[in-house]
Amino acid sequence: MRWFRDLSISSKLLVAFLVLLGFSTFQGLFAIARMDDMRDASDEVSLERLPGIIYLADASDRASSFRRVELLHALARDEELKRHYEQRMRGDLEKFEQGLSRFESHLSSEEERRALEEFKSLWKNYVVDHDEVIGLTSTNRSAEALELISGRAHHSFFAANTQLRALRDINYKASQKAVGNSNATHEEARRWILGVLGGSLAVCLLFCFFVARAISKPLAQAVAVADRLAEGDFSVRISSDARDETGRLLVALERMVRKLAQVIGEVREGANSLASVSAQVSLSSQSLSQGTSEQASSVAQATSSLEQMTASITQNRDHGRQMERMAVQGARDAREGGEAVKETVEAMGSIAEKISIIEEIAYQTNLLALNAAIEAARGGVHGKGFAVVATEVRRLAERSQTAAREVSGLASGSVKVATRSGRLLDELVPSIRKTADLVQEVVAASVEQADGVMQLNKAMGLVDQVMQRNASASEELASTAEELSAQAEALQRLVSFFRVGDDSERGGARPRDLVSAGSVRHGLKAAA
């Protein structure tokens, strides 16, 4: 089936579906034909046999009714009742003939036709006997009529009725035969449909197997190739002589593998070259970074010394300013203390004067108490209470006078001490002012030194900034070289995952053979 394998996938599927459609169409048409046969058999039963049986059954019922009414007519004595029975017999006979006529229209075989003709002949004989019975009953000869009914008429009716049942049996047997034919047709159709269905399923399964194999085999090969590519093996070889989409897919996959193997080889060589260049850049950046780091270290030391000097000068300046403020404050406090001492001396003098007044008041109070005691003595018994009060007042006046003398003595001593303190403070104020002037000169000198050192610090700061920029640039260069080396190593590791079939013939640097730039960066950090 070379021609089938070379078809496109859509053509394969189309052929498979057309075959399936052909078998389905054949099966459908065959089933329709057999269903038509079953319908014909069913129509024969339902449209011919069954109505004939119904019509014959109705005719038999009418004949039996006709026979019963005939007997009732022979037994009747009333004329009106006889006329009623005659009317019923005419109706039964009319319906009997209608049913027989309908049955005749459904005749389908010569056997039925001959049986029907024989029945008509027998029925005609019975009708002749019936007419004779009616004639006898009409002339009131009922006994003869009954004898005729039970005799010759009975035999003729029995013969006709027997023939009618035979006709019905013929029709029933024909109906059973039609049903059997229908069942046989159904069974035959069932067997044929199952056979056609089995054959179509077998052929369809065969086509499905060929289609699935024609599609899945190349796809399985493509999946196997993709798995090997996922494992990094580009040495795989693909062969396919199919001309459908899967064959073209394998051919395109072969071209892709060859092209990727070529690209990976070139990338591997580029990664080796990049690793070598990054190692050389790392060595150069190391030399540059070492020199820059040494210069930066010297400038940093000088700058540190200047910063310490600046801090000392600034501290001395700040301390001098504090001493100046303290000296000025001390002079101001001493001056204020002298004024306070003077005010204290004046206050003490004022207190001494007030105490002398209190002492004079105590003396006068003592005299008044003495006079009151004398007056109380003169009063006798009535002046005893007043004398006691005068005595207590005198005692209080004496105590007040004593306390006033003591306070006056303390105030005099305090005035002497305050006067001496004021004199000493007046002598201390000029010395404090001179000290403040000297401190101001020291502060001015410290300010001049701080300005000079600040200018020097600025100059060293500019030098340090330049050196820092140089060191930063060197460090960035070393970092770039390290990153470049790391990227080259990572690229080599990634590329080494792939196998292109000629790895043994290829040479080049490996990640472990390259100079690592990590040591360069470590040395830069240590130097900084």
KAFEN-V567108 format. One record per residue. N is the residue number from 1. RES is the residue in one small letter. PHI is phi in whole degrees, -180 to 180 (NA if undefined). OMEGA is omega as a letter, one per 30 degrees, with the letter a starting at -180 (* if undefined). NEAR is the number of other ideal C-beta (glycine too) atoms within 10 Angstrom. Layout:
BEGIN
n=N res=RES phi=PHI omega=OMEGA near=NEAR
n=N res=RES phi=PHI omega=OMEGA near=NEAR
END
This chain:
BEGIN
n=1 res=m phi=NA omega=l near=8
n=2 res=r phi=-60 omega=a near=7
n=3 res=w phi=-62 omega=l near=6
n=4 res=f phi=-70 omega=a near=15
n=5 res=r phi=-68 omega=a near=18
n=6 res=d phi=-80 omega=l near=15
n=7 res=l phi=-69 omega=l near=18
n=8 res=s phi=-71 omega=a near=14
n=9 res=i phi=-61 omega=l near=14
n=10 res=s phi=-63 omega=l near=10
n=11 res=s phi=-69 omega=l near=12
n=12 res=k phi=-59 omega=l near=21
n=13 res=l phi=-62 omega=a near=14
n=14 res=l phi=-65 omega=l near=12
n=15 res=v phi=-63 omega=a near=15
n=16 res=a phi=-62 omega=l near=19
n=17 res=f phi=-69 omega=l near=14
n=18 res=l phi=-67 omega=l near=11
n=19 res=v phi=-62 omega=l near=16
n=20 res=l phi=-61 omega=l near=16
n=21 res=l phi=-66 omega=l near=10
n=22 res=g phi=-63 omega=l near=12
n=23 res=f phi=-64 omega=l near=19
n=24 res=s phi=-64 omega=l near=15
n=25 res=t phi=-65 omega=l near=10
n=26 res=f phi=-60 omega=l near=13
n=27 res=q phi=-63 omega=l near=17
n=28 res=g phi=-64 omega=a near=12
n=29 res=l phi=-65 omega=l near=10
n=30 res=f phi=-63 omega=l near=15
n=31 res=a phi=-64 omega=l near=16
n=32 res=i phi=-64 omega=l near=9
n=33 res=a phi=-63 omega=l near=12
n=34 res=r phi=-68 omega=l near=18
n=35 res=m phi=-67 omega=l near=14
n=36 res=d phi=-65 omega=l near=12
n=37 res=d phi=-62 omega=l near=16
n=38 res=m phi=-64 omega=l near=18
n=39 res=r phi=-66 omega=l near=12
n=40 res=d phi=-62 omega=l near=13
n=41 res=a phi=-65 omega=l near=20
n=42 res=s phi=-68 omega=l near=16
n=43 res=d phi=-66 omega=l near=12
n=44 res=e phi=-61 omega=l near=19
n=45 res=v phi=-72 omega=a near=19
n=46 res=s phi=-81 omega=a near=12
n=47 res=l phi=-100 omega=a near=11
n=48 res=e phi=-117 omega=a near=18
n=49 res=r phi=-74 omega=a near=21
n=50 res=l phi=-64 omega=l near=16
n=51 res=p phi=-61 omega=l near=16
n=52 res=g phi=-62 omega=l near=25
n=53 res=i phi=-62 omega=l near=19
n=54 res=i phi=-64 omega=a near=15
n=55 res=y phi=-65 omega=l near=21
n=56 res=l phi=-65 omega=l near=25
n=57 res=a phi=-64 omega=l near=15
n=58 res=d phi=-66 omega=l near=17
n=59 res=a phi=-63 omega=l near=24
n=60 res=s phi=-63 omega=l near=17
n=61 res=d phi=-62 omega=a near=14
n=62 res=r phi=-68 omega=l near=20
n=63 res=a phi=-66 omega=l near=21
n=64 res=s phi=-64 omega=l near=15
n=65 res=s phi=-63 omega=l near=17
n=66 res=f phi=-59 omega=a near=21
n=67 res=r phi=-65 omega=a near=20
n=68 res=r phi=-66 omega=a near=14
n=69 res=v phi=-63 omega=l near=20
n=70 res=e phi=-60 omega=l near=25
n=71 res=l phi=-66 omega=l near=16
n=72 res=l phi=-63 omega=l near=14
n=73 res=h phi=-65 omega=l near=24
n=74 res=a phi=-69 omega=a near=24
n=75 res=l phi=-85 omega=a near=15
n=76 res=a phi=-74 omega=l near=17
n=77 res=r phi=-112 omega=a near=8
n=78 res=d phi=-88 omega=a near=9
n=79 res=e phi=-68 omega=a near=10
n=80 res=e phi=-63 omega=l near=8
n=81 res=l phi=-66 omega=l near=13
n=82 res=k phi=-62 omega=l near=19
n=83 res=r phi=-61 omega=l near=12
n=84 res=h phi=-63 omega=l near=15
n=85 res=y phi=-67 omega=l near=22
n=86 res=e phi=-63 omega=l near=17
n=87 res=q phi=-65 omega=l near=11
n=88 res=r phi=-65 omega=l near=17
n=89 res=m phi=-65 omega=l near=20
n=90 res=r phi=-62 omega=l near=12
n=91 res=g phi=-65 omega=l near=14
n=92 res=d phi=-64 omega=a near=20
n=93 res=l phi=-65 omega=a near=17
n=94 res=e phi=-64 omega=l near=11
n=95 res=k phi=-68 omega=l near=16
n=96 res=f phi=-62 omega=l near=21
n=97 res=e phi=-67 omega=l near=13
n=98 res=q phi=-64 omega=l near=14
n=99 res=g phi=-62 omega=l near=20
n=100 res=l phi=-66 omega=l near=21
n=101 res=s phi=-65 omega=l near=11
n=102 res=r phi=-66 omega=l near=16
n=103 res=f phi=-62 omega=a near=23
n=104 res=e phi=-64 omega=l near=14
n=105 res=s phi=-70 omega=a near=9
n=106 res=h phi=-108 omega=l near=18
n=107 res=l phi=-66 omega=a near=15
n=108 res=s phi=-133 omega=a near=14
n=109 res=s phi=-146 omega=l near=12
n=110 res=e phi=-68 omega=l near=8
n=111 res=e phi=-61 omega=l near=14
n=112 res=e phi=-66 omega=a near=18
n=113 res=r phi=-65 omega=l near=12
n=114 res=r phi=-63 omega=l near=12
n=115 res=a phi=-65 omega=l near=20
n=116 res=l phi=-67 omega=l near=19
n=117 res=e phi=-64 omega=l near=10
n=118 res=e phi=-65 omega=l near=15
n=119 res=f phi=-63 omega=a near=22
n=120 res=k phi=-61 omega=l near=13
n=121 res=s phi=-65 omega=l near=12
n=122 res=l phi=-66 omega=l near=19
n=123 res=w phi=-66 omega=l near=23
n=124 res=k phi=-65 omega=l near=11
n=125 res=n phi=-61 omega=l near=16
n=126 res=y phi=-65 omega=l near=23
n=127 res=v phi=-62 omega=l near=16
n=128 res=v phi=-62 omega=l near=12
n=129 res=d phi=-64 omega=l near=19
n=130 res=h phi=-64 omega=l near=22
n=131 res=d phi=-61 omega=l near=10
n=132 res=e phi=-66 omega=l near=16
n=133 res=v phi=-63 omega=a near=23
n=134 res=i phi=-63 omega=l near=17
n=135 res=g phi=-64 omega=l near=13
n=136 res=l phi=-67 omega=a near=19
n=137 res=t phi=-69 omega=l near=23
n=138 res=s phi=-71 omega=l near=13
n=139 res=t phi=-99 omega=l near=9
n=140 res=n phi=62 omega=l near=12
n=141 res=r phi=-105 omega=a near=15
n=142 res=s phi=-67 omega=a near=17
n=143 res=a phi=-65 omega=l near=10
n=144 res=e phi=-65 omega=l near=16
n=145 res=a phi=-64 omega=l near=24
n=146 res=l phi=-67 omega=l near=17
n=147 res=e phi=-65 omega=l near=15
n=148 res=l phi=-67 omega=l near=20
n=149 res=i phi=-62 omega=a near=24
n=150 res=s phi=-83 omega=a near=12
n=151 res=g phi=-107 omega=a near=11
n=152 res=r phi=-64 omega=a near=16
n=153 res=a phi=-64 omega=l near=25
n=154 res=h phi=-63 omega=a near=14
n=155 res=h phi=-66 omega=l near=13
n=156 res=s phi=-67 omega=l near=19
n=157 res=f phi=-67 omega=a near=23
n=158 res=f phi=-63 omega=l near=13
n=159 res=a phi=-64 omega=l near=17
n=160 res=a phi=-66 omega=a near=22
n=161 res=n phi=-66 omega=l near=18
n=162 res=t phi=-62 omega=l near=12
n=163 res=q phi=-65 omega=l near=18
n=164 res=l phi=-65 omega=l near=23
n=165 res=r phi=-66 omega=l near=14
n=166 res=a phi=-63 omega=l near=13
n=167 res=l phi=-63 omega=l near=23
n=168 res=r phi=-67 omega=l near=19
n=169 res=d phi=-67 omega=l near=13
n=170 res=i phi=-60 omega=a near=18
n=171 res=n phi=-66 omega=l near=28
n=172 res=y phi=-68 omega=l near=16
n=173 res=k phi=-64 omega=l near=12
n=174 res=a phi=-63 omega=l near=20
n=175 res=s phi=-64 omega=l near=18
n=176 res=q phi=-63 omega=l near=12
n=177 res=k phi=-63 omega=l near=14
n=178 res=a phi=-65 omega=l near=21
n=179 res=v phi=-64 omega=l near=15
n=180 res=g phi=-62 omega=l near=11
n=181 res=n phi=-62 omega=l near=17
n=182 res=s phi=-63 omega=l near=19
n=183 res=n phi=-65 omega=l near=12
n=184 res=a phi=-64 omega=l near=13
n=185 res=t phi=-60 omega=l near=19
n=186 res=h phi=-62 omega=a near=16
n=187 res=e phi=-66 omega=l near=10
n=188 res=e phi=-63 omega=l near=13
n=189 res=a phi=-63 omega=l near=18
n=190 res=r phi=-63 omega=l near=12
n=191 res=r phi=-64 omega=a near=11
n=192 res=w phi=-65 omega=a near=15
n=193 res=i phi=-64 omega=l near=16
n=194 res=l phi=-63 omega=l near=10
n=195 res=g phi=-64 omega=l near=12
n=196 res=v phi=-62 omega=l near=17
n=197 res=l phi=-63 omega=l near=14
n=198 res=g phi=-62 omega=l near=10
n=199 res=g phi=-63 omega=l near=13
n=200 res=s phi=-64 omega=l near=17
n=201 res=l phi=-65 omega=l near=12
n=202 res=a phi=-62 omega=a near=11
n=203 res=v phi=-64 omega=l near=15
n=204 res=c phi=-64 omega=l near=16
n=205 res=l phi=-64 omega=l near=10
n=206 res=l phi=-63 omega=l near=12
n=207 res=f phi=-65 omega=l near=20
n=208 res=c phi=-62 omega=l near=13
n=209 res=f phi=-63 omega=a near=10
n=210 res=f phi=-65 omega=a near=16
n=211 res=v phi=-65 omega=a near=18
n=212 res=a phi=-63 omega=l near=12
n=213 res=r phi=-66 omega=a near=12
n=214 res=a phi=-65 omega=a near=20
n=215 res=i phi=-93 omega=a near=16
n=216 res=s phi=-75 omega=a near=12
n=217 res=k phi=-64 omega=l near=14
n=218 res=p phi=-63 omega=l near=23
n=219 res=l phi=-66 omega=l near=12
n=220 res=a phi=-63 omega=l near=12
n=221 res=q phi=-64 omega=l near=17
n=222 res=a phi=-64 omega=l near=17
n=223 res=v phi=-64 omega=l near=11
n=224 res=a phi=-63 omega=l near=12
n=225 res=v phi=-63 omega=l near=19
n=226 res=a phi=-63 omega=l near=12
n=227 res=d phi=-62 omega=l near=11
n=228 res=r phi=-66 omega=l near=15
n=229 res=l phi=-64 omega=l near=16
n=230 res=a phi=-64 omega=l near=8
n=231 res=e phi=-86 omega=l near=12
n=232 res=g phi=88 omega=a near=15
n=233 res=d phi=-95 omega=l near=16
n=234 res=f phi=-101 omega=l near=21
n=235 res=s phi=-89 omega=a near=14
n=236 res=v phi=-68 omega=l near=18
n=237 res=r phi=-119 omega=a near=9
n=238 res=i phi=-119 omega=l near=19
n=239 res=s phi=-133 omega=l near=8
n=240 res=s phi=-158 omega=l near=18
n=241 res=d phi=-112 omega=l near=10
n=242 res=a phi=-74 omega=a near=17
n=243 res=r phi=-112 omega=l near=14
n=244 res=d phi=-88 omega=a near=20
n=245 res=e phi=-62 omega=a near=14
n=246 res=t phi=-66 omega=l near=22
n=247 res=g phi=-64 omega=l near=17
n=248 res=r phi=-65 omega=l near=14
n=249 res=l phi=-63 omega=l near=17
n=250 res=l phi=-65 omega=l near=20
n=251 res=v phi=-63 omega=l near=16
n=252 res=a phi=-63 omega=l near=12
n=253 res=l phi=-66 omega=l near=19
n=254 res=e phi=-63 omega=l near=16
n=255 res=r phi=-62 omega=l near=11
n=256 res=m phi=-63 omega=a near=14
n=257 res=v phi=-62 omega=l near=20
n=258 res=r phi=-61 omega=a near=14
n=259 res=k phi=-66 omega=l near=11
n=260 res=l phi=-64 omega=l near=14
n=261 res=a phi=-62 omega=l near=18
n=262 res=q phi=-64 omega=a near=12
n=263 res=v phi=-63 omega=a near=13
n=264 res=i phi=-65 omega=l near=18
n=265 res=g phi=-61 omega=l near=18
n=266 res=e phi=-65 omega=l near=11
n=267 res=v phi=-64 omega=l near=15
n=268 res=r phi=-63 omega=l near=20
n=269 res=e phi=-63 omega=l near=14
n=270 res=g phi=-63 omega=l near=13
n=271 res=a phi=-65 omega=l near=23
n=272 res=n phi=-64 omega=l near=22
n=273 res=s phi=-63 omega=l near=13
n=274 res=l phi=-63 omega=l near=19
n=275 res=a phi=-64 omega=l near=24
n=276 res=s phi=-64 omega=l near=17
n=277 res=v phi=-64 omega=l near=14
n=278 res=s phi=-64 omega=l near=22
n=279 res=a phi=-66 omega=l near=20
n=280 res=q phi=-64 omega=l near=11
n=281 res=v phi=-63 omega=l near=19
n=282 res=s phi=-65 omega=l near=24
n=283 res=l phi=-64 omega=l near=12
n=284 res=s phi=-64 omega=l near=13
n=285 res=s phi=-67 omega=l near=24
n=286 res=q phi=-67 omega=l near=20
n=287 res=s phi=-61 omega=a near=11
n=288 res=l phi=-64 omega=a near=17
n=289 res=s phi=-68 omega=l near=25
n=290 res=q phi=-63 omega=l near=14
n=291 res=g phi=-62 omega=a near=13
n=292 res=t phi=-64 omega=a near=22
n=293 res=s phi=-67 omega=l near=20
n=294 res=e phi=-65 omega=l near=12
n=295 res=q phi=-62 omega=a near=14
n=296 res=a phi=-63 omega=l near=23
n=297 res=s phi=-67 omega=l near=14
n=298 res=s phi=-63 omega=a near=11
n=299 res=v phi=-62 omega=l near=18
n=300 res=a phi=-66 omega=l near=14
n=301 res=q phi=-65 omega=l near=10
n=302 res=a phi=-61 omega=l near=14
n=303 res=t phi=-63 omega=l near=17
n=304 res=s phi=-64 omega=l near=11
n=305 res=s phi=-64 omega=l near=10
n=306 res=l phi=-64 omega=l near=18
n=307 res=e phi=-65 omega=l near=14
n=308 res=q phi=-64 omega=l near=10
n=309 res=m phi=-61 omega=l near=15
n=310 res=t phi=-61 omega=l near=17
n=311 res=a phi=-64 omega=l near=11
n=312 res=s phi=-65 omega=l near=14
n=313 res=i phi=-63 omega=l near=20
n=314 res=t phi=-64 omega=l near=16
n=315 res=q phi=-66 omega=l near=11
n=316 res=n phi=-62 omega=l near=16
n=317 res=r phi=-62 omega=l near=19
n=318 res=d phi=-65 omega=l near=13
n=319 res=h phi=-65 omega=l near=14
n=320 res=g phi=-62 omega=l near=20
n=321 res=r phi=-65 omega=l near=16
n=322 res=q phi=-65 omega=l near=12
n=323 res=m phi=-63 omega=l near=17
n=324 res=e phi=-61 omega=a near=19
n=325 res=r phi=-62 omega=l near=12
n=326 res=m phi=-67 omega=l near=15
n=327 res=a phi=-65 omega=l near=20
n=328 res=v phi=-62 omega=l near=17
n=329 res=q phi=-65 omega=l near=12
n=330 res=g phi=-63 omega=l near=18
n=331 res=a phi=-62 omega=l near=19
n=332 res=r phi=-64 omega=l near=14
n=333 res=d phi=-68 omega=l near=15
n=334 res=a phi=-65 omega=l near=20
n=335 res=r phi=-62 omega=l near=16
n=336 res=e phi=-64 omega=l near=11
n=337 res=g phi=-64 omega=l near=19
n=338 res=g phi=-62 omega=l near=19
n=339 res=e phi=-63 omega=l near=12
n=340 res=a phi=-64 omega=l near=15
n=341 res=v phi=-66 omega=l near=20
n=342 res=k phi=-60 omega=l near=16
n=343 res=e phi=-63 omega=l near=12
n=344 res=t phi=-65 omega=l near=18
n=345 res=v phi=-62 omega=l near=18
n=346 res=e phi=-64 omega=l near=12
n=347 res=a phi=-64 omega=l near=14
n=348 res=m phi=-62 omega=l near=20
n=349 res=g phi=-61 omega=l near=13
n=350 res=s phi=-63 omega=l near=11
n=351 res=i phi=-66 omega=l near=16
n=352 res=a phi=-62 omega=l near=18
n=353 res=e phi=-63 omega=a near=12
n=354 res=k phi=-65 omega=a near=14
n=355 res=i phi=-68 omega=l near=20
n=356 res=s phi=-62 omega=l near=13
n=357 res=i phi=-65 omega=l near=11
n=358 res=i phi=-61 omega=l near=16
n=359 res=e phi=-64 omega=l near=18
n=360 res=e phi=-65 omega=l near=12
n=361 res=i phi=-65 omega=l near=14
n=362 res=a phi=-65 omega=l near=19
n=363 res=y phi=-65 omega=l near=15
n=364 res=q phi=-61 omega=l near=11
n=365 res=t phi=-63 omega=l near=17
n=366 res=n phi=-64 omega=l near=18
n=367 res=l phi=-64 omega=a near=11
n=368 res=l phi=-65 omega=l near=14
n=369 res=a phi=-69 omega=l near=20
n=370 res=l phi=-67 omega=l near=15
n=371 res=n phi=-61 omega=l near=11
n=372 res=a phi=-66 omega=l near=18
n=373 res=a phi=-69 omega=l near=19
n=374 res=i phi=-63 omega=a near=13
n=375 res=e phi=-65 omega=l near=13
n=376 res=a phi=-69 omega=l near=19
n=377 res=a phi=-68 omega=l near=13
n=378 res=r phi=-69 omega=a near=10
n=379 res=g phi=-74 omega=l near=13
n=380 res=g phi=73 omega=a near=8
n=381 res=v phi=-64 omega=a near=6
n=382 res=h phi=-71 omega=a near=9
n=383 res=g phi=-103 omega=a near=17
n=384 res=k phi=-66 omega=a near=11
n=385 res=g phi=-63 omega=l near=11
n=386 res=f phi=-66 omega=a near=15
n=387 res=a phi=-66 omega=l near=16
n=388 res=v phi=-65 omega=l near=12
n=389 res=v phi=-63 omega=a near=13
n=390 res=a phi=-64 omega=l near=21
n=391 res=t phi=-67 omega=l near=15
n=392 res=e phi=-65 omega=l near=10
n=393 res=v phi=-64 omega=l near=17
n=394 res=r phi=-65 omega=l near=18
n=395 res=r phi=-63 omega=l near=12
n=396 res=l phi=-64 omega=l near=14
n=397 res=a phi=-67 omega=l near=20
n=398 res=e phi=-67 omega=l near=15
n=399 res=r phi=-67 omega=l near=11
n=400 res=s phi=-65 omega=l near=17
n=401 res=q phi=-66 omega=l near=17
n=402 res=t phi=-65 omega=l near=12
n=403 res=a phi=-63 omega=a near=14
n=404 res=a phi=-68 omega=l near=20
n=405 res=r phi=-64 omega=a near=13
n=406 res=e phi=-64 omega=l near=10
n=407 res=v phi=-63 omega=l near=16
n=408 res=s phi=-64 omega=l near=17
n=409 res=g phi=-65 omega=l near=12
n=410 res=l phi=-63 omega=a near=13
n=411 res=a phi=-65 omega=l near=18
n=412 res=s phi=-64 omega=l near=13
n=413 res=g phi=-65 omega=l near=10
n=414 res=s phi=-66 omega=l near=16
n=415 res=v phi=-64 omega=l near=18
n=416 res=k phi=-65 omega=a near=11
n=417 res=v phi=-63 omega=a near=13
n=418 res=a phi=-64 omega=l near=19
n=419 res=t phi=-65 omega=l near=14
n=420 res=r phi=-67 omega=l near=11
n=421 res=s phi=-61 omega=l near=17
n=422 res=g phi=-63 omega=l near=19
n=423 res=r phi=-66 omega=l near=12
n=424 res=l phi=-64 omega=l near=12
n=425 res=l phi=-64 omega=l near=19
n=426 res=d phi=-65 omega=l near=15
n=427 res=e phi=-76 omega=a near=11
n=428 res=l phi=-78 omega=a near=16
n=429 res=v phi=-60 omega=l near=17
n=430 res=p phi=-62 omega=a near=11
n=431 res=s phi=-66 omega=l near=13
n=432 res=i phi=-65 omega=l near=18
n=433 res=r phi=-65 omega=l near=16
n=434 res=k phi=-66 omega=l near=12
n=435 res=t phi=-61 omega=l near=17
n=436 res=a phi=-62 omega=l near=19
n=437 res=d phi=-66 omega=l near=11
n=438 res=l phi=-64 omega=l near=13
n=439 res=v phi=-63 omega=l near=20
n=440 res=q phi=-62 omega=l near=16
n=441 res=e phi=-65 omega=l near=11
n=442 res=v phi=-64 omega=l near=16
n=443 res=v phi=-64 omega=l near=19
n=444 res=a phi=-64 omega=l near=12
n=445 res=a phi=-66 omega=l near=14
n=446 res=s phi=-64 omega=l near=20
n=447 res=v phi=-65 omega=l near=15
n=448 res=e phi=-64 omega=l near=12
n=449 res=q phi=-63 omega=a near=17
n=450 res=a phi=-62 omega=l near=19
n=451 res=d phi=-64 omega=l near=11
n=452 res=g phi=-64 omega=l near=12
n=453 res=v phi=-65 omega=l near=18
n=454 res=m phi=-64 omega=l near=14
n=455 res=q phi=-62 omega=l near=10
n=456 res=l phi=-66 omega=l near=15
n=457 res=n phi=-62 omega=l near=17
n=458 res=k phi=-62 omega=l near=11
n=459 res=a phi=-63 omega=l near=11
n=460 res=m phi=-67 omega=l near=18
n=461 res=g phi=-64 omega=l near=14
n=462 res=l phi=-63 omega=l near=10
n=463 res=v phi=-62 omega=a near=16
n=464 res=d phi=-65 omega=l near=17
n=465 res=q phi=-63 omega=l near=11
n=466 res=v phi=-61 omega=a near=13
n=467 res=m phi=-66 omega=l near=20
n=468 res=q phi=-63 omega=l near=15
n=469 res=r phi=-64 omega=l near=12
n=470 res=n phi=-64 omega=l near=17
n=471 res=a phi=-65 omega=l near=22
n=472 res=s phi=-64 omega=l near=13
n=473 res=a phi=-63 omega=l near=14
n=474 res=s phi=-64 omega=l near=23
n=475 res=e phi=-67 omega=l near=21
n=476 res=e phi=-64 omega=l near=11
n=477 res=l phi=-63 omega=l near=19
n=478 res=a phi=-65 omega=l near=24
n=479 res=s phi=-64 omega=l near=15
n=480 res=t phi=-63 omega=l near=15
n=481 res=a phi=-63 omega=l near=24
n=482 res=e phi=-65 omega=l near=22
n=483 res=e phi=-64 omega=l near=13
n=484 res=l phi=-62 omega=l near=18
n=485 res=s phi=-65 omega=l near=25
n=486 res=a phi=-63 omega=l near=16
n=487 res=q phi=-64 omega=l near=14
n=488 res=a phi=-65 omega=l near=24
n=489 res=e phi=-63 omega=l near=21
n=490 res=a phi=-62 omega=l near=12
n=491 res=l phi=-64 omega=l near=18
n=492 res=q phi=-64 omega=l near=21
n=493 res=r phi=-63 omega=l near=12
n=494 res=l phi=-64 omega=a near=14
n=495 res=v phi=-69 omega=l near=19
n=496 res=s phi=-66 omega=l near=14
n=497 res=f phi=-66 omega=a near=10
n=498 res=f phi=-89 omega=l near=20
n=499 res=r phi=-120 omega=a near=16
n=500 res=v phi=-110 omega=l near=20
n=501 res=g phi=95 omega=a near=13
n=502 res=d phi=-128 omega=a near=10
n=503 res=d phi=-63 omega=a near=12
n=504 res=s phi=-68 omega=a near=6
n=505 res=e phi=-89 omega=a near=6
n=506 res=r phi=-93 omega=l near=11
n=507 res=g phi=-120 omega=l near=8
n=508 res=g phi=141 omega=a near=13
n=509 res=a phi=-72 omega=l near=17
n=510 res=r phi=-111 omega=a near=13
n=511 res=p phi=-57 omega=a near=18
n=512 res=r phi=-77 omega=a near=8
n=513 res=d phi=-88 omega=a near=11
n=514 res=l phi=-88 omega=l near=19
n=515 res=v phi=-75 omega=a near=17
n=516 res=s phi=-77 omega=l near=16
n=517 res=a phi=-86 omega=l near=26
n=518 res=g phi=-63 omega=l near=12
n=519 res=s phi=-65 omega=l near=12
n=520 res=v phi=-64 omega=a near=27
n=521 res=r phi=-64 omega=l near=20
n=522 res=h phi=-62 omega=l near=13
n=523 res=g phi=-65 omega=l near=15
n=524 res=l phi=-63 omega=a near=23
n=525 res=k phi=-65 omega=l near=12
n=526 res=a phi=-66 omega=l near=8
n=527 res=a phi=-67 omega=l near=17
n=528 res=a phi=-68 omega=* near=16
END
